[in-house]
């Protein structure tokens, strides 16, 4: 016998000002991940290619990371996907931190950490969207 399903999580009460602030943060993060982060990788800019050559995975990995960043940027501004996207991009930032520390001389190690912290704010405040998405996926099974 299975346990009854837990009741749906309630939507956290955010003030209008806090909700707007989180939306602004989501948009700024989406713009960052789409334009100065993903775009150079997707067009094969020499600065991105040199970094990925140093890592040793080659161009295919550069294009993959660029595509993941672009997909994450788009999903950050889709309400139902915003929390999941923030969590996925935190994972990507963890990989960027490892790359910085192991392969790239740790000069900019703080950049992925800062972005991961900002994404954690989004993930925390949009957790009700993540719960709703998981609920709908469970119901579809």
N, C-alpha and C positions, 0 to 999 in steps of 0.2 A: 504494500500500500504506500502510495506516495503522499508526501505532506502537501497540504493545500498551498497554492501559490501565495506568495507574500503580496500584500496589498501594494498597489502602485505607489511609488514615492510621490510625495506631494511636491508641488513646485515651490522652491524656496522663495521666500518673500524678499525681493530686492527692491530697494527704493527706485523710483524712476531715474534718479540721478545716477545711481550705481549701475543700473541696466544700460543706460546710455553710455556710461564710461566703459563698460565691458564691450559694448558694440564698437565704440571708437577704437579700443585696443585690438579687437578682432580685425577691423578693417586695416589698421596700420600694420599689424602682423601679416595679414594677407598680402598687402601691397609689398612688404619687404620680401616675403617668400616668393612672390611671383616675379618681381622685377629685378632687384639687384642680386637675388640669390639663384632662382631657377633659370632666368633668361640666359645668363652667360653660359651655363652648363648646357642648355638645350641648343644654343647656337654654336657651341664648341669654341667659345672665346679662348684665346691663348692663356689668359690668367687661370681660368678654370682647368684647362687641359694640363697645364704645368703642375697644378696642385694634385690632380688625380694621377698623373704620371709618377709623382713623388710617392704617392700612396702605393702605387704598383698594381692597381686594378684595371687601368686603361680606360679607354673612351666609353665602353659599354656601361661601366659603373657611373661615370659622370652623367651620361644621359638618363640612367635609371634614377639617380638621386635628383636630378633636375625635374624629371617627370613626377616623382613623389612629392617634391616641394611644391610644384605647380598644382597638383591634385589636392594637396593639403591646404594650399592657399585658397583655392576655390571652395573647398568644403568648410573652411573657417567661417565663411559668410552665408552658408546654408544652415538655417537654424537647427534642424534635426541632426545635422552632421557636425556641428561646431564643437561639441565636447569630445567626440571621438577623434575628430581631426586634430584637436589640440593634443590629445594623448599620443596619437601617432607621430605628430611632429616633435613631441618631447623625445620619443624613441629615436627619431632621426637626429635630434640634437645630441643625444647620448653617443650615437655613432660619430658625430662630428667632433665631440669632445675627445673621444678615443683617438680619432685620426689626428687631431691637434697635438695631443700628448705623445703619441707614439711615432708619428711620421713627419709632422710638420714643425717640430721644434718648440711647441707649446707657447709660441709667442702670443697667440690670440685665444688661449684656452678659455678665457672668460666670456667670449662672445656666445658660444652655444649655451653656456650656463645661464647667462642673462636671458636669452630667448627662451630657454626651458622654463625659467621662473615665470616669465610673462605668460607663456602658454599654460602653465599650471594655474594661473589666475583664471584664465578662460575656461579650462577644464573644470575647475572647481565651481565656477558660477554657472556653467552650462551643464552640470551633471544631470539635471532633470531631463535634458534632451537626450543624453546618453542612456539614461534609464528607460525613457520612452522608446528609444530605438531598439534597445535590447528586448523590451517587452513585446514589441511588434514582431521582432524576429522570432522570438519564442512562440508567439501565437501563430505564426505562419508555418511552423513545423508540423 
